[in-house]
Amino acid sequence: MELKESMLGDAVTRLRRAQGQLGGVIAMIEAGEDCEKVLTQLAAVSKALDRAGFKIVATGMRYCEAAESRGEQAPMDRAQLEKLFMALA
């Protein structure tokens, strides 16, 4: 299934935010910041990436469901979507 930014606006925003957070984590490590602070920020990056991934899967599920309701062939079947979902879990 092809992803278009217009379909995934919120996920793209989350990924951009995570990209900035990750840059901050790298800068913290390079500056010799406290381990606890670094790991707290790294956990935030991880959570942002997880949420973006789940948003992408949810968007794919809605897209495929809408295609099926219009009588069209969905680009992915439920088993493929479930596999992607489970890869994030």
C-alpha angles and dihedrals in degrees: 000000000000116000120219123192090229088063094047106037096138093045091051090051090051091049092050090050090049090050090056092045091051090052087052092051091051090049090050091053092047089050092051096245123178114286094233092054092048093050092047090055092043089054089053090052091049092050091049091052092048092051092049090051093050090048090054092050092047090050090050091051092051091046093051093044091052091050091051092049089054089052093251129132109264113231090231132025125229093260091057092048091048090051090053091048092051091049087064096047 
